[in-house]
Amino acid sequence: MARITLDSLAHSYSAAPKGDADWALKPMSLTWRDGGAYALLGSSGCGKTTLLNIISGLLRPSRGRVLFGDRDVTDLPTTDRNIAQVFQFPVVYDTMTVRQNLAFPLKNRGLPAAQIAARVDAVARMIGMVDTLDRRARGLTADAKQKISLGRGMVRQDVNAILFDEPLTVIDPQMKWELRTQLKALHREFGHTMIYVTHDQTEALTFADEVVVMSEGRVLQAGTPQSLFDAPAHTFVGYFIGSPGMNLLDAQVQGATALVAGTAIPLAAPYAAPKGRVQIGIRPDAARPAAEGLPFRLLRTEDVGHHRILRGEIAGAPFNMVVPEDEPIPAGFDRVALDPARIGVFVDDWRIEPAERAA
Ligand SMILES: Nc1ncnc2c1ncn2[C@@H]1O[C@H](COP(=O)(O)OP(=O)(O)OP(=O)(O)O)[C@@H](O)[C@H]1O
């Protein structure tokens, strides 16, 4: 296993990149600790696969370096990087049994038979395939085959890292939850450095200790699921993480007050007069129907079990609230109060700190 460092990495598929748009990856530097579980999260086309291919060695970055531990591997081919990969679709040998499939990477490394048997048993247990070990892969469901791929990815203990590229795409929705939980357990038990690419926030947030949120080739924020939720660094992160995402309202901020469509909202701390497009951001669970506050127009209520989502508008912008099911909602309410402690201030989409903290 290894610590992975991405040092001033950037990539363009064009031989002579001109503008920003020609860079599939804009300059980024990240360090991933040995044994950590990381997710690369972002919508289609944001550069996740490009980054994964640079780490695995399928692609040489236009700029920057990749280090495994202290070793510069930027020019090493995939085969010399000692990594395991699990792809979107199962890669299994149909004519082999499940046991033979799982044992394959270990046999290739010439491990003693007893060691292989013990390791295959441990992995089969973790992926819940002990009873099917002697069945041929042919004829198994896509779910089962992908479980074999996951198992194969994890069977070797000596890899520098395991890379997962949207590994649950073919998995039945019910089984997804089970496999996600298993992957987390596998990480805890085996302690590999794992990098998991997905566009699904639930997968990223449940799997990873740290999530790297990407948009348009840029890393917007890397942090724990909690920090992305509590203090998104960018409006995209606020909106992308959470369901529904963070509410964003255009505002003027003066000291410890935000003015939204003519209504003054108290903030928890003063801000130094920000310049640019100023927005306040607040999570749907930090706003409540109230007698005083911002004028709100309710459009519809969705009952989703243990809470309700009130969908509406403030000053023409969409605004959602999440209210626990046991909390009464006043009939005909038309105002919303915001928890000052949970309001973030964003300038040109980036979060800014209050003046006293920034000083
Ligand atoms: N071989 C290539 N040649 C030219 N452009 C490419 C190539 N591969 C990807 N791109 C471009 O690079 C950008 C990032 O693509 P990438 O596949 O890394 O994104 P992604 O986040 O993995 O998306 P998806 O989830 O759809 O795979 C996109 O604009 C894409 O069109």
The ligand as an SDF file (V2000), in Angstrom:
LIG
                    3D

 31 33  0  0  0  0  0  0  0  0999 V2000
   -9.6900   10.1880  -25.1900 N   0  0  0  0  0  0  0  0  0  0  0  0
  -10.1980   11.4130  -25.1140 C   0  0  0  0  0  0  0  0  0  0  0  0
   -9.9440   12.3300  -26.0610 N   0  0  0  0  0  0  0  0  0  0  0  0
  -10.4270   13.5860  -25.9890 C   0  0  0  0  0  0  0  0  0  0  0  0
  -11.1930   14.0430  -24.9750 N   0  0  0  0  0  0  0  0  0  0  0  0
  -11.4820   13.1700  -23.9850 C   0  0  0  0  0  0  0  0  0  0  0  0
  -11.0130   11.8190  -24.0040 C   0  0  0  0  0  0  0  0  0  0  0  0
  -11.4550   11.1960  -22.8720 N   0  0  0  0  0  0  0  0  0  0  0  0
  -12.1910   12.1180  -22.2030 C   0  0  0  0  0  0  0  0  0  0  0  0
  -12.1990   13.2980  -22.8550 N   0  0  0  0  0  0  0  0  0  0  0  0
  -12.8360   14.5480  -22.4030 C   0  0  0  0  0  0  0  0  0  0  0  0
  -12.2880   14.8970  -21.1420 O   0  0  0  0  0  0  0  0  0  0  0  0
  -13.2900   15.3680  -20.2500 C   0  0  0  0  0  0  0  0  0  0  0  0
  -13.3250   14.5240  -18.9850 C   0  0  0  0  0  0  0  0  0  0  0  0
  -13.7680   13.2090  -19.3180 O   0  0  0  0  0  0  0  0  0  0  0  0
  -13.7730   12.0010  -18.2640 P   0  0  0  0  0  0  0  0  0  0  0  0
  -14.1690   10.7480  -19.0120 O   0  0  0  0  0  0  0  0  0  0  0  0
  -12.5020   11.9820  -17.5290 O   0  0  0  0  0  0  0  0  0  0  0  0
  -14.9340   12.4460  -17.3050 O   0  0  0  0  0  0  0  0  0  0  0  0
  -15.7860   11.5830  -16.2610 P   0  0  0  0  0  0  0  0  0  0  0  0
  -16.0350   12.4770  -15.1210 O   0  0  0  0  0  0  0  0  0  0  0  0
  -15.0860   10.3020  -15.9840 O   0  0  0  0  0  0  0  0  0  0  0  0
  -17.1170   11.3160  -17.0440 O   0  0  0  0  0  0  0  0  0  0  0  0
  -17.9670    9.9470  -17.1740 P   0  0  0  0  0  0  0  0  0  0  0  0
  -18.5490    9.7090  -15.8140 O   0  0  0  0  0  0  0  0  0  0  0  0
  -18.9910   10.2890  -18.2090 O   0  0  0  0  0  0  0  0  0  0  0  0
  -16.9970    8.8920  -17.6030 O   0  0  0  0  0  0  0  0  0  0  0  0
  -14.5920   15.3590  -21.0430 C   0  0  0  0  0  0  0  0  0  0  0  0
  -14.8100   16.6320  -21.5720 O   0  0  0  0  0  0  0  0  0  0  0  0
  -14.3250   14.3520  -22.1380 C   0  0  0  0  0  0  0  0  0  0  0  0
  -15.0830   14.6670  -23.2920 O   0  0  0  0  0  0  0  0  0  0  0  0
  1  2  1  0
  2  3  1  0
  2  7  2  0
  3  4  2  0
  4  5  1  0
  5  6  2  0
  6  7  1  0
  6 10  1  0
  7  8  1  0
  8  9  2  0
  9 10  1  0
 10 11  1  0
 11 12  1  0
 11 30  1  0
 12 13  1  0
 13 14  1  0
 13 28  1  0
 14 15  1  0
 15 16  1  0
 16 17  2  0
 16 18  1  0
 16 19  1  0
 19 20  1  0
 20 21  2  0
 20 22  1  0
 20 23  1  0
 23 24  1  0
 24 25  2  0
 24 26  1  0
 24 27  1  0
 28 29  1  0
 28 30  1  0
 30 31  1  0
M  END
$$$$
